[in-house]
Amino acid sequence: MKGPGMLVVLLVIVGGTAGLGTVVGLGNAAVLAALTALFCLIAALGGPLRADLRLLAVFAPALVVAVGVPRLLGAVSPAAAIALVTVVVFVAGLLPALGSRYVTVGLGLGMASLFGYGFQISGGASAGQIIGAPALAVAVVFVLRILIGLSDPGKATRAALADTLTAENVETPEKAARTWLADRPERWTARVLGASMRYRTARAILAVRLRTLDDAAAKAVTAELEKAGEHAEALATAVRAKESSSVDKAGGGAGLTGAMWSALDAVRDAEATRDRSRVDVPKSLRRQVLGSELRGALSWRSAQLRHAVRCALGMLLALVLAGFRPGDPLTVAFLMGTFAVMQPEWRDSVEKAKQRIAGAMAGAVVVVLVIWLLPPAALLPIALVAVLGGFTVMRSEPVVFNGCMVLMSVGVNAGTRHLDPGEVLVEYVLLILLAAVIGLLFGFAAIPGVRKPSVAERYERAVAAARDMLAAAASALRGDEVGQHELALRFAEAARARQELVTPEPGSAEPVPAQRQAVEDADESLRGLSGAAAALVLGRDQAAPMAEPVGEIVQALTVGAEPDFERLTGFDPESLGDERRLLLDTLTSDALRLHEAGAALAGSSPP
């Protein structure tokens, strides 16, 4: 949701929550509830309706504790309050290890906790009001999320599936698979997802083989690829629609060309019939995948864990410094600025610091102009407009967002507390500079005794760990004696190696842009392999026929190898069933994409 639509949602969130807070007796804490709802909204949007509501149900108690309890503790023991906020920040820094969907969850949790701790409530509030404020915020966001998605709960899933047919991004199939699994897994969407992956895989191999063909053969294959692309566009439009539609049957051919057209026909058939019966997905699959990621992160060798430690230590210092200025209304800006600067990768920390400083300077210029040209009474309304406008461009224009936050902080504090806006502005800019220094200091901090392997080494380790994980899964499918502990270790090691691939230790050699893209592509592929392997292991009583193709995938992951697509598609889909067929398509697609990412890394390595 973007632009005017997001602005309307923000107005409803802020105004509705503040109004309800006043009605239910939150008093001055109604403002805390309204602004906490904004951070809750960050975590509430990003997937299908069912998945977002499940996530909110888990997120709600954590948010209430993170926002309300530190304020209550602060009145009794400031040290205990600081310790609790530090723990919350540590958890928020660790959450992205669970997947891209949890990046915004960690951001929302951390921001909300720091905001709740530092926000100054005019006139004070009772314990019930302080706990009731975040509880009301969650309730309002929960209802709003239902209203936003109720008319078409499966829209996000269909859009993700349609993108697999047309988008060139390597992460698209893995995103679609995660979205499909998080939603109600229906048979027609499973068939569309699997067939789309087969189509992309065949198309990718044909594109690679073009380089070795003579001109006449290359022109013929190029024409087929263009024709298939046009047909895929039409199918994507049909898949994205709420109701089924009629699309003409695809072409034909032999070998990889035939496989490509056959996959498009399978998409057409699935979309036309839209069999909405549930696919047999192991009930504990989501928990198993998240558990593997978490076990991989809870190791000192995990780069994500080390980032969470650095983040917690940096925020501990910021919280201690903020304690020397009790009652300062700009404490919130200082704490949230420090948290925002610290990123898992040091180059991202530098970028965030630049955005914060540039936004602060730009906002300061605007504030000076407002003070100079407009009457003092205009500052508060402009501040309120700025905060609403800033949230609509928080991701797309971070410098503008940060500038709007300057207007908000200076305008609200000067207008409601009758402070000198010039003094507030100077203090704000100085605090943002201090926040950037702390964020960069701990963002660059290297943990003693930790090696800094190159990106090529990290890639090889991640692929080797994935290969070992799949080999253990194949053994389990064959009925070999593979203990549950051994399987758990393999999955956790694969998760840890993948996290290390994407989150290098500060001080590591900076990758070139092509390497960064290849690392992101490899990350998505490795996630897909882990998810498919977990599904096979959980349902291994019925997945014994998958032992052979999984063994082929293991061979394909050897360095320099390329998945034998034609051999893998030779397995009888009828004997595998829809569920296993989808898993095979996922494994094949991810293995090929992982191979391509490795080739890109090798080609972009400096001499």
Secondary structure in CASP SS format (residue, H / E / C, confidence):
PFRMAT SS
TARGET T0000
AUTHOR 0000-0000-0000
METHOD secondary structure of the structure
MODEL  1
M C 1.00
K C 1.00
G H 1.00
P H 1.00
G H 1.00
M H 1.00
L H 1.00
V H 1.00
V H 1.00
L H 1.00
L H 1.00
V H 1.00
I H 1.00
V H 1.00
G H 1.00
G H 1.00
T H 1.00
A H 1.00
G H 1.00
L H 1.00
G H 1.00
T H 1.00
V H 1.00
V C 1.00
G C 1.00
L C 1.00
G H 1.00
N H 1.00
A H 1.00
A H 1.00
V H 1.00
L H 1.00
A H 1.00
A H 1.00
L H 1.00
T H 1.00
A H 1.00
L H 1.00
F H 1.00
C H 1.00
L H 1.00
I H 1.00
A H 1.00
A H 1.00
L C 1.00
G C 1.00
G C 1.00
P C 1.00
L H 1.00
R H 1.00
A H 1.00
D H 1.00
L H 1.00
R H 1.00
L H 1.00
L H 1.00
A H 1.00
V H 1.00
F H 1.00
A H 1.00
P H 1.00
A H 1.00
L H 1.00
V H 1.00
V H 1.00
A H 1.00
V H 1.00
G H 1.00
V H 1.00
P H 1.00
R H 1.00
L H 1.00
L H 1.00
G H 1.00
A H 1.00
V H 1.00
S C 1.00
P H 1.00
A H 1.00
A H 1.00
A H 1.00
I H 1.00
A H 1.00
L H 1.00
V H 1.00
T H 1.00
V H 1.00
V H 1.00
V H 1.00
F H 1.00
V H 1.00
A H 1.00
G H 1.00
L H 1.00
L H 1.00
P H 1.00
A H 1.00
L H 1.00
G C 1.00
S C 1.00
R H 1.00
Y H 1.00
V H 1.00
T H 1.00
V H 1.00
G H 1.00
L H 1.00
G H 1.00
L H 1.00
G H 1.00
M H 1.00
A H 1.00
S H 1.00
L H 1.00
F H 1.00
G H 1.00
Y H 1.00
G H 1.00
F C 1.00
Q C 1.00
I C 1.00
S C 1.00
G C 1.00
G C 1.00
A C 1.00
S C 1.00
A H 1.00
G H 1.00
Q H 1.00
I H 1.00
I H 1.00
G H 1.00
A H 1.00
P H 1.00
A H 1.00
L H 1.00
A H 1.00
V H 1.00
A H 1.00
V H 1.00
V H 1.00
F H 1.00
V H 1.00
L H 1.00
R H 1.00
I H 1.00
L H 1.00
I H 1.00
G H 1.00
L C 1.00
S C 1.00
D C 1.00
P C 1.00
G C 1.00
K H 1.00
A H 1.00
T H 1.00
R H 1.00
A H 1.00
A H 1.00
L H 1.00
A H 1.00
D H 1.00
T H 1.00
L H 1.00
T H 1.00
A C 1.00
E C 1.00
N C 1.00
V C 1.00
E C 1.00
T H 1.00
P H 1.00
E H 1.00
K H 1.00
A H 1.00
A H 1.00
R H 1.00
T H 1.00
W H 1.00
L H 1.00
A H 1.00
D C 1.00
R C 1.00
P C 1.00
E E 1.00
R H 1.00
W H 1.00
T H 1.00
A H 1.00
R H 1.00
V H 1.00
L H 1.00
G H 1.00
A H 1.00
S H 1.00
M H 1.00
R H 1.00
Y H 1.00
R H 1.00
T H 1.00
A H 1.00
R H 1.00
A H 1.00
I H 1.00
L H 1.00
A H 1.00
V H 1.00
R H 1.00
L H 1.00
R H 1.00
T H 1.00
L C 1.00
D C 1.00
D H 1.00
A H 1.00
A H 1.00
A H 1.00
K H 1.00
A H 1.00
V H 1.00
T H 1.00
A H 1.00
E H 1.00
L H 1.00
E H 1.00
K H 1.00
A H 1.00
G H 1.00
E H 1.00
H H 1.00
A H 1.00
E H 1.00
A H 1.00
L H 1.00
A H 1.00
T H 1.00
A H 1.00
V H 1.00
R H 1.00
A C 1.00
K C 1.00
E C 1.00
S C 1.00
S C 1.00
S C 1.00
V C 1.00
D C 1.00
K C 1.00
A C 1.00
G C 1.00
G C 1.00
G C 1.00
A C 1.00
G H 1.00
L H 1.00
T H 1.00
G H 1.00
A H 1.00
M H 1.00
W H 1.00
S H 1.00
A H 1.00
L H 1.00
D H 1.00
A H 1.00
V H 1.00
R H 1.00
D H 1.00
A H 1.00
E H 1.00
A H 1.00
T H 1.00
R C 1.00
D C 1.00
R C 1.00
S C 1.00
R E 1.00
V C 1.00
D C 1.00
V C 1.00
P C 1.00
K C 1.00
S C 1.00
L H 1.00
R H 1.00
R H 1.00
Q H 1.00
V H 1.00
L H 1.00
G H 1.00
S H 1.00
E H 1.00
L H 1.00
R H 1.00
G H 1.00
A H 1.00
L C 1.00
S C 1.00
W C 1.00
R C 1.00
S C 1.00
A H 1.00
Q H 1.00
L H 1.00
R H 1.00
H H 1.00
A H 1.00
V H 1.00
R H 1.00
C H 1.00
A H 1.00
L H 1.00
G H 1.00
M H 1.00
L H 1.00
L H 1.00
A H 1.00
L H 1.00
V H 1.00
L H 1.00
A H 1.00
G H 1.00
F C 1.00
R C 1.00
P C 1.00
G C 1.00
D C 1.00
P C 1.00
L C 1.00
T H 1.00
V H 1.00
A H 1.00
F H 1.00
L H 1.00
M H 1.00
G H 1.00
T H 1.00
F H 1.00
A H 1.00
V H 1.00
M C 1.00
Q C 1.00
P C 1.00
E C 1.00
W H 1.00
R H 1.00
D H 1.00
S H 1.00
V H 1.00
E H 1.00
K H 1.00
A H 1.00
K H 1.00
Q H 1.00
R H 1.00
I H 1.00
A H 1.00
G H 1.00
A H 1.00
M H 1.00
A H 1.00
G H 1.00
A H 1.00
V H 1.00
V H 1.00
V H 1.00
V H 1.00
L H 1.00
V H 1.00
I H 1.00
W H 1.00
L H 1.00
L C 1.00
P C 1.00
P H 1.00
A H 1.00
A H 1.00
L H 1.00
L H 1.00
P H 1.00
I H 1.00
A H 1.00
L H 1.00
V H 1.00
A H 1.00
V H 1.00
L H 1.00
G H 1.00
G H 1.00
F H 1.00
T H 1.00
V C 1.00
M C 1.00
R C 1.00
S C 1.00
E C 1.00
P H 1.00
V H 1.00
V H 1.00
F H 1.00
N H 1.00
G H 1.00
C H 1.00
M H 1.00
V H 1.00
L H 1.00
M H 1.00
S H 1.00
V H 1.00
G H 1.00
V H 1.00
N H 1.00
A H 1.00
G H 1.00
T H 1.00
R H 1.00
H C 1.00
L C 1.00
D C 1.00
P H 1.00
G H 1.00
E H 1.00
V H 1.00
L H 1.00
V H 1.00
E H 1.00
Y H 1.00
V H 1.00
L H 1.00
L H 1.00
I H 1.00
L H 1.00
L H 1.00
A H 1.00
A H 1.00
V H 1.00
I H 1.00
G H 1.00
L H 1.00
L H 1.00
F H 1.00
G H 1.00
F H 1.00
A C 1.00
A C 1.00
I C 1.00
P C 1.00
G C 1.00
V C 1.00
R C 1.00
K C 1.00
P C 1.00
S C 1.00
V H 1.00
A H 1.00
E H 1.00
R H 1.00
Y H 1.00
E H 1.00
R H 1.00
A H 1.00
V H 1.00
A H 1.00
A H 1.00
A H 1.00
R H 1.00
D H 1.00
M H 1.00
L H 1.00
A H 1.00
A H 1.00
A H 1.00
A H 1.00
S H 1.00
A H 1.00
L H 1.00
R H 1.00
G C 1.00
D C 1.00
E C 1.00
V C 1.00
G C 1.00
Q H 1.00
H H 1.00
E H 1.00
L H 1.00
A H 1.00
L H 1.00
R H 1.00
F H 1.00
A H 1.00
E H 1.00
A H 1.00
A H 1.00
R H 1.00
A H 1.00
R H 1.00
Q H 1.00
E H 1.00
L H 1.00
V H 1.00
T C 1.00
P C 1.00
E C 1.00
P C 1.00
G C 1.00
S C 1.00
A C 1.00
E C 1.00
P C 1.00
V C 1.00
P H 1.00
A H 1.00
Q H 1.00
R H 1.00
Q H 1.00
A H 1.00
V H 1.00
E H 1.00
D H 1.00
A H 1.00
D H 1.00
E H 1.00
S H 1.00
L H 1.00
R H 1.00
G H 1.00
L H 1.00
S H 1.00
G H 1.00
A H 1.00
A H 1.00
A H 1.00
A H 1.00
L H 1.00
V H 1.00
L H 1.00
G C 1.00
R C 1.00
D C 1.00
Q C 1.00
A C 1.00
A H 1.00
P H 1.00
M H 1.00
A H 1.00
E H 1.00
P H 1.00
V H 1.00
G H 1.00
E H 1.00
I H 1.00
V H 1.00
Q H 1.00
A H 1.00
L C 1.00
T C 1.00
V C 1.00
G C 1.00
A C 1.00
E C 1.00
P C 1.00
D C 1.00
F H 1.00
E H 1.00
R H 1.00
L H 1.00
T C 1.00
G C 1.00
F C 1.00
D C 1.00
P H 1.00
E H 1.00
S H 1.00
L H 1.00
G H 1.00
D H 1.00
E H 1.00
R H 1.00
R H 1.00
L H 1.00
L H 1.00
L H 1.00
D H 1.00
T H 1.00
L H 1.00
T H 1.00
S H 1.00
D H 1.00
A H 1.00
L H 1.00
R H 1.00
L H 1.00
H H 1.00
E H 1.00
A H 1.00
G H 1.00
A H 1.00
A H 1.00
L H 1.00
A H 1.00
G H 1.00
S H 1.00
S C 1.00
P C 1.00
P C 1.00
END
